[in-house]
Amino acid sequence: MAIMFEWRGDLDDDSLDALHADGFGHPVTRTRWRARLERHSLGWVCAREDGELVGFVNVVWDGGAHAFLVDTVVARRCRGRGVGTELVAVAAREARAAKCAWLHVDFEEPLRSFYFGACGFRETAAGLVAL
């Protein structure tokens, strides 16, 4: 079955909560995702297979030149099929169309080859403070 990708796709809190829990390996949290997306996001990309949400990435922004990828997640059963790479490609295309000049991402070390290799990000100096 083909996977379909949609910018600012319609989604409900329960389906994103279930995908997030599956993808990141934690219990379902009952997060109010839709309200969060509407309040903070330039947009988001949904990936669906046979109507089921199997991938997602949130594109938050500063209202100007900078966009940021948050919560890139692919259902465990769909990994290794290019879903994550296409989620990021669609996000980058739409951020560019919104006149953003930069797309930022931070990630854990095991995802280095995904973001630098498959997605074309380059390494930069950055800082982080745990709050």
N, C-alpha and C positions, 0 to 999 in steps of 0.2 A: 504494500500500500504506500502511495506517495505521501510525503510529508509536505504540508502547506504552511507557508510563512506569511504572517500578516502584521503590518505595522499598526499599532494601537488597536489590536484585535480585542473583540469583546471577550471578557472573561469574568468569572465570578470568584469570590473569595475562597470558596471551598475547593475549587479545582486547582487554583494556584497554591493554596495551602497544602494540598495533598502532594502536588508536584514538588514543592519546596521541601517538604518532609522527606519524600523519597530521594530526591537528588542530594540533599545535604545530610541525610541520615539522622534526623531528629524527629521527635513526636510532632504531630499536628498541633499547631499553636492557636488556631482560630484568629488569625490576624485579619484586620480589616484592610486587605490589600488594595481594593479598588479606591477607597478614600485616600490612601497613601499615594497611589499612582496619580490620581487626579490633582492632588495638592503639590507634588514635588517633581513630576516627570515631564520631560520634553515629549516622551513617548515610550513605548515598549514594543517588543516583538514577541508574538506568540507563534509557536510551532504546534501544529495539530496533525495527528494521524488518525484517520477515520473518525474525526470529530473530537478526539481526546487530546487534551493539552499535554504535550510531551516535551516542550521546551519553552523557555522564557528568558528574556533579558530586559532589564529596566534601564532606560537612558535618562538619568537626571541631569540637570544643567544649572548654570549660573544665570541664565537669561540672556547670555551674550555669546562669547566665543568658545566656551568650555563645556563639553558634555562628558559624562562619566558613566561607565558601565557598572551596574550593581546587580547582584543576584542572578548572574548567568547560571542557568540550571537546565540540565537535560535529564529526562527520566532514565534511570539505570538501564532499562531494557533497550533504549535507543542509542546508547553511547557507541561511539566508533563508527557512526554512519554519516558524519559531517553535519549533524544538526547544530551543534554548538558553533561551528565555523560559519554556517549560514545565518544563524541568529546574529552573530557579531557583524557579518557583512551587511545585513539589512539595517542594523542599528547604525553602522557607520554611514551608509548611503543616506539614511533619513536625517542624521545629524548634519551631514554636509548640506543637504537640501534646506535645512533650517538655518543655514549660514554659520554653523559652528566651524571654528578653525582647528579645534583640537578635540580628540577623543582620548580620555584617560581611563586607565583601569589599574586596579591593584589586585593582587592575587597571592595565593600561597605557592610555595616553591614547586610542588608537583605539577602546577599548571603553567609553568614557564614555557615549555615547548609548545603548548597549545597557543598561548597568546603571542609569543615571539615568532614561532614557526608558522602555524596554520593561519593565524589572523593578521600577521604583518605588523604588530606593534614593535617599537624599538625601545631599548632600555634607556631610561633617563634617571637623573638624580632626583630624588624625592625625599620627603620627610614624613614622619608619622608619629603621632603622640597617642598613646593609649589613654582613654578617658575613663 
